[in-house]
């Protein structure tokens, strides 16, 4: 089998709604970001390729939880890590596409080429009322709009040539304006002239991911370089559907990860007690999960996106016990750009190519 890609989700103190109440958790550490930082550093040291960060525009329902802004948290963690990819969730429904792409490009610079994003939409009345820019819309319309946002983001990342910054002190010129380009982009819901306000990112295009948890989101999978596929039911059939829907992104290739909520504990009684009140794809010991990971890989996925019940309890088990069983080590995960790490080429700028013709 090919090299297994591994990712981990950061969501408050963990995916379980009551994770923050555990005696091992300092609630203040959630608010400062230090709990998330500790989890990401553990994951990086063990060889995990990517950390994703959950975010929504809606408040949690029927639960008490703490969740920091995903993009801000990823930017906080970037200087304190060196190899792991950082992908915050960004909801594009009520945000300006120009600002979205600039924020993701900035994250790529801050992380030295390890940035990206998980594109998402919001159909809720609550979010629309809070932000007040537009009424709720059907999911199909919002995912169609999200595809336009992904497209214009890549065009804006290309709007600076790689050598646009010249820093010519004798003439007092910092930028060669002939190497900046208008994108002149029009979609049914927004228009952007460009160019971007951020130089072309280190990766050319920071990695774009989509979580395919609805039929409407499947339509956007063809525009992503990384697809997160929640749950394991009918996995082979869903993998085949996504492969069939996928297009060849700039830079080549589509990486598909099965996304599973896990609670790891060898003691069945303890695991059952911890799992109460949560919903998980797997509860048990690492040997059983390792066997399932191999089955999922055989079904056609490129890797696994772990969503741990508790960052403090489950991440150390994933790092110290599960990954060695899967043959994942930090030694075979070089410190480089995220694209290089996943075997994806750096896209050439479409405008530089046009100028060369």
N, C-alpha and C positions, 0 to 999 in steps of 0.2 A: 504493500500500500504506500501511497505518497505521504509526504511529511504532514503530520497532523497539526493544524492550526488551532490554537487555544485562545480563548477570550474569557473575561470575567466581568460581571456586572456590578457596578457600584450604585446602591440605592439606599440612602440613609444609613442605618446600621445593618441592613440586610434586607432580603426579599420578604421575610416573615414580618407581618404587621406589628408583632410584638417584640421584634429583635432588640429594639432600643431599651426594653425593660430588663434585659438580662443582667445579672449581677456582674458580669465581666465587662459591661459596657459603661463608659463614662459619657453620659448624655452631652456634656459640654464639649467633648471631643468631636461629636457629630457637627456641632455648630461652628467649630473652628476649622473643620476639614481635616484635622489630624488623624481621625479614625479612618477616613477614606484614604489618606496618604499612606498610612501604615499598611492597609490592605493592598494598595497598588504596588508599593515597594516590595512586599512579600511576593506578590504575583510576578513582578519583574525579576526578582532574584531567582525564582524557580523556573523561569523560561517562558512564562505566558506572553503571548504576542500582543494582546489588545486588552485595554480596559474601556468598557462603555459606561456611560453615566446617564442614569434615568432622569427624565424631567418631563413635566406636563404643565399645562396652563391651569389645570383644574386642581382644586384642593382635594386631599384624600377624603374618601367617603367612609363614614362610620368607623373611623380609626384615628388614633393620635399618632402622628409621625413627624419626622423632621427630614426635609429634603432641600439641600442647597441648590442654587442655580447650577446646572450641569456645566455650562460653558465656563463660568467663573471658577468652578471647582477644578475642571481640567487644566485651566490656566494656572491655578495655584499649584497643582501637582507637577506640571511640566518641568519646571527648573529643578525639581527634587528627584527626577528620574532621568534615565538616559537611553533606554532601549525600548520600552513598551509603548505601543500606539495608544493614543488617547482620542476617544470618540464620544463627545457629548451629544445628547439628544437635543435637537432644535426643532421646535414646532413652527412651521412656516406659514400657518394659516393667518395669524394675526401679526406677523412680523414683516418688516420691509426686506425684500430680497437683496437689495443692495447692501444693507447692513449685515444680513446673514452671511453673505459671502466674505465680507470684509472681516468679520469676527472669526470665521473658520480659517481664513488666510493668516490672520494674526496668530491664531493658535499654532498653525504649522510653523511659523517663524519662531515663536516662543519655545516650541518643542524641538527645534532643529530638524524638522521634516518627519514628525511622528503624529501629525494632527489629522483630523477628519471629523465627520459628523454622522449622526443617525438622523435622517430626515423623517419628520412625523407631521401629522395633521391633527386638527381639533374640530370635532363636529358638535361640541357641547354648547348648549344655551348659556351655561354658566360662564364659560370662557369668553363668549361673545359679549355677554353683558358686562363683564369686568373690564374688558379692553375697549369696547364701545366703538369699534371701527366698522364692523359689518355684522350682518345677521348670520345665524348658523346656515350651513349649506350641506347638501348631501355629500356623503363620503366620496362618491365617484368624482364629483366636481372638484373636491379639495385635493384628491390625489392627482387629478389631471393638472391642477395648478401647481402642485408640488413638483411635477415633472418639468414644468416650465422654470421653476425656481432652480432646480438642479442644472438645467441647461444654461440658463443665464449666468449662474455662478461660475461654471467652467469657462464661459466666454469672458467674464470679467477677470478671472484668474489669468487668462491669456492676454488681457488687454495691455499688460506691461510685457515687453520683450524681456528676456532674461538679462540682457545687458543694458536695460534702459537707464539704470543709475550709473552715471559716468564720473561724478565727483571731480570735475575739471576745475581745479582751484584757479589757474591763471585766467580763465574766462569767467569765473564765478558761476558756472553752470553745474547744477547737481543732477539734473535729469535731462536726457535727450528727448525732447518732446516728440520727435519724429518716431520714436520707438514706443509711444503710447498710442492706443487705438480706441476709437469709439466703437461700442458694440451695437448701438442703435437697435435695441431689442424691443419688440412689441409682442405681448401676449393678450389674451382676452381680458385679463384683470390688472395688468401693470405694464408700464413702459419704462425702459431704462436706456439712457444714452451712453453712460460711461465716460471715460475709463474708470477703473477702480481707484480707490485712494490708498491701496496697499500694494506694494510691489509683488511681482509674481512669486507665489509660494515656493519653498525649497523643493517640494514634490511636483511642482507644476500644477497638478490638481490634487489637493488633499483628498483622502479617501472618502467616498460617499457610500453610506450604508442605509439599508431599508429593512425594517422589521415587518415581515409579511405575516400579519396576524388577521387579515381580512381579505376577502376576494378583491376588494378595490385596491388594496396595497400591492397585490400581485402584479397589477398593471405597471407599477413603478419599479418592479424588480429589474426590468430590462435596462433601466437607467443607472443602476447601482453597480459598484464594484464588489460590494460585500452585502450578502443577504443573510439576515438572521431569521431562522425558521422556528418559531416557538412550538414546543411539544413534539412528541414522537409518534403520534397516531398517524397511520398511513404515510409514513415518512418517505418511503421509496417513491410512491406515486406523486407526492408533493414535490420532491426533488426533481422528478422528471418534468413536471409541469413548469417549474421555475427555469430549469435548463432550456426548455423549449421556448419559453417566453423571453429569455435573456437575449440581449444584443451584445455585440462585442464593444465594450467601453473603450475610450481612448486609453492607451496603455495596455490593453489586452487582458482578457480573462475575467472570470466571475468567480468569486470565492463564496461558498455557501456553508454556513455554520448552523447546526441544529442548536436551538437555544432551550436549555433545560433548567428548571428550578430544582435545586438539590439541597438535601439536608443529610449530612454525613455523620454517622455515629454507629460504632460497632455494637453497642448495647441496644437491643430492640426496644426495651422498655423506655430507656432514656430518649431514644429517637422518636418514639411514639408521643411521648410527653411534649417534646420540643415542637413536634409537627402540628399539634393541636391548634386550630385557628388559622392555619395556613394551607396553601395548595401547592403540591410539589409533584414533579415528574418522577423523582427518585428519592426514597428515604432508606438509608441503610449504610453498609460498609463500603470501603473503597474497592474491594475485589469485585463485588457485583457490579459497581458502576463502571469499572475498567472494562469488564466483559461487554457491557452494553455499548460503551463508546466504540469498541471494535465493530460491533454489529452496525451501529449507525454509520460508521465510516464505510463499511461494506455496502450500505444502502446508497452511497453516492455523495455524502457530504464531505467537505474538505476539513471540517473540524468541529469543535464544540464550544459553545458559548455557555459558560456556567453562571447560573444565577443563585448564589449562595444564600441560604436562609439567614445566616448571621456572618457578618464580615469577621468578627472576632473569633468565632468558633470554627466556621467551615473553611475559610480561606487558608489557615495554616494546614488543615488536613489535605486540602486540594494540593497545596504547594509541596508539602513534605512527604505525603503518602501516595496520593493518586497519580501525580505527574510522573514519578519514577516508574510506576507500573505501566504507564503509557509510553515510556521511552522518551519523555520530554525533559530536556535539561537546558540550563542557561547556556551551556557551551555551544550548542548548535543553533542558538538564537543570537546572531551578531548584532552589535550596536550600530545600526544604520537607519536609513529612512524606513518608514512603515511600508511603502511600496516595495522597496527592495526586499524587506523581510518576508513579504507575502508573494514574492516572485512576479510583481507587476511592474511594467516598464514606466518610466517617466514620460508623460505625453508631451509631444512637441506643441508649441503654441501655434494655433491655427492662423493667427495674424502674421507671425514671423514667416510661416510657410507661404502665405499668400504674397508677402512682400518679396520672397525669394523667386517667385515665378515671373 
